[in-house]
Amino acid sequence: MRMRHVWIGAAFAAAGACAEPETNQMQALAERYVKLVLAVGQHDTDYVDAFYGPPEWRTAAVKRPLAEIDAEAAAVAGQLTAVVQESADPLVVLRHRYLTRQVEALRTRVAMLGGKRLTFDEESRALYDAVAAHHDAAEFEGVLAQLEQVLPGPGALLDRYTRFRNAFVIPPARLDATFKAAIDACRRRTLQHVDLPPGESFTVEYVTDKSWSGYNWYQGQYRSLIQVNTDLPIFADRAVDLACHEGYPGHHVYNVLLEKTLVRDRGWPEFQVYPLFSPQSLIAEGTANFGIEVAFPPADRLKLEREVIFPAAGLDPTGVGHYYTVMGLVDRLSYAGNEAARRYIDGEIDAAGATAWLERYGLYSGARATQRVRFVDQYRSYVINYNLGKDMVARYVDARAGGDTSKRWAAFTELLSSPRLPSGLAVGGK
Ligand SMILES: [Zn+2]
């Protein structure tokens, strides 16, 4: 611990000693931003997702009033506009734009903590720099009709789907071994294409009573703590999804690359903190979800499930193909989850209405719909970061790499290593 802070301090001093005045100004503003994020964290326990900077930057025991935090954030924003924004180095340009937008999002979160009410779309634009398209129920009806075809039989579709999926639950006694097999496969695949610094690693814990199914808590020093929630049975497909999303090439790799390229190589202090309710989360969740397909395109995924994951879970691998046909269709219902959240946050439906919508159009079982509504209570419009984030990242990578495997990994890794905003993912975006 001690060595790390001495080392980072030295990196900042070196950056300052030979830097232009604009660089020194950016360093100072970035440090103030980190301290502001930590100050907001004293009002909002979900806000600081990761912080591995100097411990003395953590604010004192006394909370700073929200109005005072906002006034300083406004001052930082004002001073940022005065810093020269042009540079031959594209990362420097991205950095300025990114920090400016992160400060704006911080001010929105402060306003919300002070009681400001925003609609779902206003909130997602302000916090995550993106708005999800609206969908009619009719759009989901078409997918449900296809599911009726692939899951024939008596009774309601949700009951048939629930019964079908329950045959693919990983037995609790095999969960850890199955998850480890998935992590091992995801890590090996990622290391074929991404240079990771020596010493990167993570630990896995199994937890209960959470609104999420998995969480990566980045600790710095290239280490993560990954928690897997075992409140509800875990299905076979979740092993690779979680291992890629939370680990390789998802959140763990994203945080490791930010620490390596931006904190250690560049000495940029703002990347030692990760405020959850900010544009960074769309990039984080979008890359973590799209990373599953980057690592394992459909044919590779089926092979991995058939040869490694299903056997580890003690499940009959002959059902793999049909299972993924069904799950591919169910995945197309993911935007139904956004609709439920939007209507619920906007007050058009209550919690029972949101649960019913999730069951009807998203094929959530009762227990999973209840868990999802709890998630929306806690994280609100954050839900768009998973599916809209994934789609935006997919378009970004596809536009640069098409179907070429090594180009896809290169574009994906470049995105994981740079401070790009969601609005900068669009073709021609900045
Ligand atoms: Zn995630």
Boltz pocket constraint, residues with backbone or C-beta under 6 A from the ligand:
constraints:
  - pocket:
      binder: B
      contacts: [[A, 214], [A, 245], [A, 251], [A, 284], [A, 285], [A, 288]]
      max_distance: 6.0
